[in-house]
Amino acid sequence: MLKSLIFIEVLIVLLVLSSRGLAAEPTAHAELNRFLDGFHVDASKANFDGYFNRFASNGYFLGTDASERWSVSAFKLYAKPHFDKGRGWTYLPVERNIEREGDFAWFDEQLDNERLGRCRGTGVLIKENGEWKVLHYSLTFLIPNSIAAEVGALTMKALP
């Protein structure tokens, strides 16, 4: 009888603890989703300070061109003239997957862009002084397999 009661108590404690963990997970993802949504809104609105304040000081941005591997300071130099003219870039999130471990999170997202179509952003976030920052972001084109060879051939012609 005593063993049965202890077993039931342990089971209840485990159920309560596991349900708390499940409830906390959507909250953590909601925070990261808001951060990433703001990242894209700041880029779209050409909000230079808002956008670049979301990057870690040692962060990197990889664009779609092979030459586009920018440290944050180099990326700022590229973006500043465009943002100063009110020209940002608009990528609308369609789908996002996020994983988190402590002060690090990584994600992949599908994005729609008016000129480039469906793209994918992947990245790593780090929590610094209580704030999430982009440590690494990579933007790529999504190419349907049915036209991949054709696009590959065009790419090979265009690269040096």
C-alpha positions in Angstrom: 0.0 0.0 0.0 2.7 2.5 1.0 4.7 1.7 -2.2 1.6 2.3 -4.3 1.1 5.7 -2.6 4.7 6.7 -3.2 4.5 5.6 -6.8 1.3 7.7 -7.4 2.9 10.7 -5.7 6.1 10.4 -7.8 3.9 10.0 -10.9 1.9 13.2 -10.1 5.2 15.1 -9.4 6.6 14.0 -12.8 3.4 14.9 -14.6 3.3 18.4 -13.0 7.0 19.0 -13.8 6.7 17.8 -17.4 3.6 19.9 -18.0 5.5 23.0 -16.8 8.3 22.3 -19.2 5.8 21.9 -22.1 4.1 25.2 -21.1 7.4 27.0 -21.0 8.5 25.9 -24.5 5.9 27.8 -26.5 6.7 30.9 -24.4 10.4 30.6 -25.3 9.6 30.1 -28.9 7.2 33.0 -28.9 10.0 35.3 -27.6 12.3 34.1 -30.4 9.6 34.4 -33.0 9.0 38.0 -31.9 12.7 38.7 -32.1 13.0 37.3 -35.6 9.8 38.9 -36.8 11.2 42.3 -35.6 14.5 41.5 -37.4 12.6 41.3 -40.7 10.4 44.3 -39.9 13.4 46.5 -39.2 15.0 45.4 -42.4 11.9 46.1 -44.4 11.5 49.5 -42.8 15.2 50.3 -43.4 15.5 50.9 -39.7 19.3 50.8 -39.6 19.8 51.0 -35.8 16.9 48.6 -35.0 18.2 46.1 -37.5 21.8 46.1 -36.6 21.2 46.3 -32.9 19.8 42.8 -33.3 23.2 41.5 -34.3 25.9 40.3 -32.0 29.0 42.4 -32.4 30.9 39.4 -33.7 28.0 38.3 -35.9 28.0 37.4 -39.6 25.5 37.7 -42.4 25.8 35.4 -45.5 23.9 36.7 -48.5 22.8 34.9 -51.6 26.0 35.7 -53.6 29.2 33.8 -53.1 31.0 37.0 -52.2 28.5 38.0 -49.5 30.1 36.8 -46.3 30.0 39.9 -44.1 31.0 40.7 -40.6 28.5 43.0 -38.9 30.8 46.0 -39.5 31.2 45.2 -43.2 27.5 44.5 -43.6 26.7 47.9 -42.0 28.9 49.6 -44.6 27.0 47.8 -47.4 23.5 48.5 -45.9 23.9 52.1 -44.7 23.6 53.8 -48.1 20.5 51.7 -48.9 18.8 52.2 -45.5 19.6 56.0 -45.6 17.6 56.2 -48.8 14.7 54.3 -47.1 15.4 51.1 -49.1 15.5 48.0 -47.0 14.6 44.5 -48.0 11.4 42.7 -47.3 11.3 39.0 -46.6 8.0 37.7 -45.2 8.2 34.7 -43.0 6.1 31.8 -44.2 7.3 29.0 -41.9 9.8 28.8 -39.1 11.5 26.1 -37.0 13.3 26.9 -33.8 15.4 24.9 -31.4 17.0 26.2 -28.2 19.6 25.1 -25.7 20.4 27.5 -22.9 21.6 30.8 -24.3 21.8 29.6 -27.9 19.0 29.0 -30.4 19.1 28.0 -34.0 16.4 28.2 -36.6 15.5 27.8 -40.2 12.7 29.8 -41.9 11.1 30.0 -45.3 10.6 33.5 -46.5 8.8 35.1 -49.4 10.4 38.0 -51.3 8.6 39.9 -54.1 11.6 39.8 -56.5 13.4 36.6 -55.5 10.5 34.3 -54.6 10.8 31.7 -51.9 14.0 31.9 -49.9 15.4 30.2 -46.7 17.0 31.9 -43.8 19.0 29.9 -41.3 20.7 31.2 -38.3 22.1 31.0 -34.8 21.1 33.3 -32.0 22.9 34.0 -28.7 21.5 35.6 -25.6 23.9 38.3 -24.4 23.1 40.4 -21.3 19.5 39.1 -21.4 18.9 40.0 -25.1 18.8 37.8 -28.1 21.3 38.6 -30.8 21.9 37.2 -34.3 25.3 35.5 -34.3 25.0 34.0 -37.8 22.4 34.5 -40.5 22.4 32.9 -44.0 20.0 33.7 -46.7 19.6 31.2 -49.6 17.4 30.6 -52.6 15.1 27.6 -52.6 15.3 26.0 -56.0 12.8 23.3 -57.0 14.5 20.0 -57.9 12.7 20.1 -61.3 14.9 23.2 -62.4 18.0 22.6 -60.2 20.2 21.4 -63.1 19.2 24.4 -65.2 19.9 26.9 -62.3 23.2 25.0 -61.6 24.3 25.5 -65.2 23.5 29.2 -65.1 25.4 29.5 -61.8 28.5 27.7 -63.2 28.5 30.1 -66.2 28.2 33.2 -63.9 30.9 32.3 -61.4 34.5 33.0 -62.2 
